Amino acid sequence: MMDVFFPEQRKRRKWTMNGITYYYKNGMLCQCMSHHPRLRTGKKKDGKLLLPTPKQVKARMIFKQMNVLKRYFFSAQIKGIPIWDLAPGIAGQDRMAKFHRANAAACGERGVEYYSIFKFSEGILFPPINMHVERDGWMVTMTWENREERELSLESDWLRVGYFYDAYPFAPRLLPEIVAKRGDCRAVFRIPDSRLPVSMVLHLYPFFSRQDKYAFSTSCYFQV
């Protein structure tokens, strides 16, 4: 009987290229600086300097920014809220790996560059239906529909809002208060001004949370 090899089986598990070690962990491609002594010194065997290519410099900066983003997000914003502990993922992945998998493509050298594909949360609850967002200064009004009471769309679900100031792409924030319930179909709230001009663009990520904080919806995205 012929053996069947899947693409994942044909992938090398670990390799080093130009000073960066690449490896697969829980099905996700990761990278880190090589631990080889010669590479740590930054010199070749003949004593010449090892100079990174522009692509390597960019890749390292993005990797560094992704780590800054994760630390800020988990330590300062959603501490005690298990959004990414409960998010779907590959068996064995921790919340950091799930967040990285979901948001690496949105990150650039300064932080998040592609806000529309960034996910503040991932989960099984139904997202808002036909949501509309309006802004007046720092006040934001959201309206949506809730067509029926179902297990994954309870009227008592909390609406929570994550956001970025456009000037701080490395600092995702979460409004500390619950702004409304799903059944309200309307929320009016204020984003802190943080001494920024009122013209500052905001990137908003509304999502629903079960009141016991053990189920969440995938966030939506709005720029206002």
C-alpha positions as CSV (number, residue, x, y, z in Angstrom):
1,M,0.0,0.0,0.0
2,M,1.4,3.4,-1.0
3,D,2.2,5.8,1.9
4,V,0.4,9.1,1.8
5,F,2.4,12.2,2.8
6,F,0.5,15.4,3.7
7,P,2.0,18.8,3.0
8,E,2.7,19.3,6.7
9,Q,4.8,16.2,6.9
10,R,7.0,17.4,4.0
11,K,7.8,20.6,5.8
12,R,11.2,20.9,7.5
13,R,10.6,21.3,11.3
14,K,13.6,23.7,11.9
15,W,16.1,25.5,9.7
16,T,18.4,28.5,9.9
17,M,18.8,31.1,7.2
18,N,20.8,34.4,7.3
19,G,21.0,34.4,11.1
20,I,17.3,33.6,11.7
21,T,16.1,30.2,12.9
22,Y,12.7,29.2,11.5
23,Y,10.6,26.4,13.1
24,Y,7.1,25.1,13.4
25,K,5.3,25.0,16.7
26,N,1.8,23.7,17.0
27,G,1.4,24.1,13.2
28,M,2.5,27.8,13.2
29,L,5.7,29.0,11.5
30,C,7.8,30.9,14.1
31,Q,11.2,32.6,14.0
32,C,13.9,33.7,16.4
33,M,17.5,34.9,16.3
34,S,19.9,32.0,15.9
35,H,21.6,30.7,19.0
36,H,24.8,29.8,17.1
37,P,27.8,31.5,18.8
38,R,29.2,32.7,15.5
39,L,25.9,34.3,14.6
40,R,25.6,35.9,18.0
41,T,28.9,37.6,17.6
42,G,27.8,39.0,14.2
43,K,30.9,37.7,12.5
44,K,31.8,35.1,9.9
45,K,34.6,32.5,10.4
46,D,37.0,34.8,8.6
47,G,36.1,37.7,10.9
48,K,34.0,39.6,8.4
49,L,30.8,41.2,9.7
50,L,27.5,39.4,9.1
51,L,25.2,42.2,7.8
52,P,21.5,41.5,7.6
53,T,19.6,42.1,4.4
54,P,16.9,44.8,4.2
55,K,14.3,42.0,4.2
56,Q,15.8,40.5,7.4
57,V,15.8,43.9,9.1
58,K,12.1,44.4,8.2
59,A,11.2,40.8,9.3
60,R,13.0,41.3,12.7
61,M,11.3,44.7,13.3
62,I,7.8,43.2,12.5
63,F,8.5,40.3,14.8
64,K,9.6,42.7,17.6
65,Q,6.6,44.8,17.2
66,M,4.3,41.8,17.3
67,N,5.8,40.8,20.7
68,V,5.4,44.4,22.0
69,L,1.8,44.4,20.8
70,K,1.1,41.1,22.6
71,R,2.6,42.1,25.9
72,Y,0.7,45.4,25.9
73,F,-2.6,43.7,24.9
74,F,-2.4,40.9,27.5
75,S,-0.8,42.7,30.4
76,A,-2.6,46.1,30.2
77,Q,-5.9,45.6,28.4
78,I,-7.5,42.2,28.8
79,K,-6.0,41.0,32.0
80,G,-8.5,38.6,33.6
81,I,-10.6,38.4,30.4
82,P,-10.0,35.0,28.8
83,I,-10.8,36.0,25.2
84,W,-7.8,34.3,23.6
85,D,-7.7,31.4,26.1
86,L,-11.1,30.3,24.7
87,A,-10.5,31.3,21.0
88,P,-10.4,28.5,18.5
89,G,-6.9,27.3,17.5
90,I,-4.7,24.3,16.9
91,A,-4.4,21.8,19.8
92,G,-1.7,22.8,22.3
93,Q,-1.6,26.5,21.3
94,D,-1.7,29.0,24.2
95,R,-3.4,32.4,24.0
96,M,-0.2,34.1,22.8
97,A,0.1,31.7,19.9
98,K,-3.6,32.1,18.9
99,F,-3.3,35.9,19.0
100,H,-0.1,35.8,16.9
101,R,-1.7,33.4,14.4
102,A,-4.8,35.7,14.0
103,N,-3.0,39.0,13.9
104,A,0.5,38.6,12.5
105,A,-0.7,39.5,9.0
106,A,-2.1,42.8,10.3
107,C,1.2,43.9,11.9
108,G,4.0,46.0,10.3
109,E,7.2,47.7,11.5
110,R,5.4,50.3,13.6
111,G,2.6,48.1,15.0
112,V,-0.7,47.3,13.3
113,E,-0.8,48.5,9.7
114,Y,-3.8,46.7,8.3
115,Y,-6.5,47.5,10.9
116,S,-9.4,45.9,8.9
117,I,-7.9,42.4,9.4
118,F,-6.9,42.9,13.0
119,K,-9.0,40.8,15.4
120,F,-9.5,42.1,18.9
121,S,-11.4,39.0,19.8
122,E,-12.3,35.6,18.3
123,G,-15.2,33.4,19.4
124,I,-18.3,31.4,18.9
125,L,-21.0,34.0,19.8
126,F,-22.9,35.7,16.9
127,P,-21.5,39.1,16.0
128,P,-23.7,42.2,15.7
129,I,-26.1,42.2,12.8
130,N,-26.3,45.3,10.5
131,M,-24.2,47.4,12.8
132,H,-23.8,51.1,12.0
133,V,-21.4,53.5,13.7
134,E,-21.5,57.3,14.0
135,R,-19.1,59.6,15.7
136,D,-19.5,63.2,17.1
137,G,-16.2,64.3,18.5
138,W,-15.2,61.7,21.1
139,M,-18.8,60.4,21.4
140,V,-19.7,57.3,19.5
141,T,-23.1,55.9,18.7
142,M,-23.6,52.2,17.6
143,T,-26.8,50.7,16.4
144,W,-27.5,47.1,15.4
145,E,-30.2,44.4,15.1
146,N,-30.9,41.4,17.2
147,R,-33.4,39.4,15.3
148,E,-34.1,36.6,17.8
149,E,-33.0,35.2,21.1
150,R,-30.8,32.2,20.5
151,E,-28.1,30.3,22.5
152,L,-25.3,32.2,20.7
153,S,-27.1,35.5,20.7
154,L,-28.7,36.2,24.1
155,E,-30.2,39.6,24.7
156,S,-28.1,39.7,28.0
157,D,-24.8,39.5,26.2
158,W,-22.5,42.4,26.9
159,L,-21.3,44.7,24.1
160,R,-17.6,45.6,24.6
161,V,-15.4,47.9,22.5
162,G,-11.7,47.7,21.7
163,Y,-10.0,50.5,19.9
164,F,-6.8,52.0,18.5
165,Y,-5.9,55.7,18.2
166,D,-4.5,56.0,14.7
167,A,-1.4,57.7,16.2
168,Y,-0.6,54.6,18.4
169,P,-0.8,51.5,16.2
170,F,1.1,49.5,18.8
171,A,-1.4,50.0,21.6
172,P,-4.8,48.3,21.3
173,R,-7.1,49.4,24.1
174,L,-10.3,48.1,25.6
175,L,-13.0,50.4,27.1
176,P,-13.2,49.2,30.8
177,E,-17.0,49.5,31.0
178,I,-19.8,47.5,29.4
179,V,-21.3,49.9,26.9
180,A,-24.6,48.1,26.3
181,K,-26.4,44.7,26.1
182,R,-27.1,42.9,22.8
183,G,-30.9,43.4,23.4
184,D,-30.5,47.2,23.6
185,C,-29.6,47.4,19.9
186,R,-28.0,50.8,20.6
187,A,-25.0,52.1,22.6
188,V,-23.7,55.6,23.2
189,F,-20.3,56.0,24.8
190,R,-17.2,58.2,24.9
191,I,-13.7,57.3,23.8
192,P,-11.1,58.9,26.2
193,D,-9.4,61.8,24.4
194,S,-5.9,61.1,25.8
195,R,-5.1,64.7,25.0
196,L,-5.2,64.0,21.3
197,P,-6.8,66.2,18.7
198,V,-10.5,65.5,18.1
199,S,-9.7,64.9,14.5
200,M,-7.7,61.8,15.4
201,V,-8.9,58.7,13.5
202,L,-10.3,55.9,15.6
203,H,-10.3,52.2,14.8
204,L,-13.1,50.5,16.7
205,Y,-13.6,46.7,17.4
206,P,-17.0,46.0,19.0
207,F,-17.7,42.4,20.1
208,F,-20.1,40.6,22.4
209,S,-19.2,38.8,25.6
210,R,-21.2,36.4,27.7
211,Q,-21.7,37.8,31.2
212,D,-19.6,35.1,32.8
213,K,-16.8,36.0,30.3
214,Y,-16.6,32.4,29.0
215,A,-17.8,33.0,25.5
216,F,-17.1,35.9,23.0
217,S,-17.9,36.9,19.4
218,T,-15.3,37.7,16.8
219,S,-14.8,41.5,16.7
220,C,-16.1,43.7,13.9
221,Y,-14.1,46.7,12.5
222,F,-15.1,50.3,12.0
223,Q,-13.0,53.4,11.2
224,V,-14.4,56.7,12.3
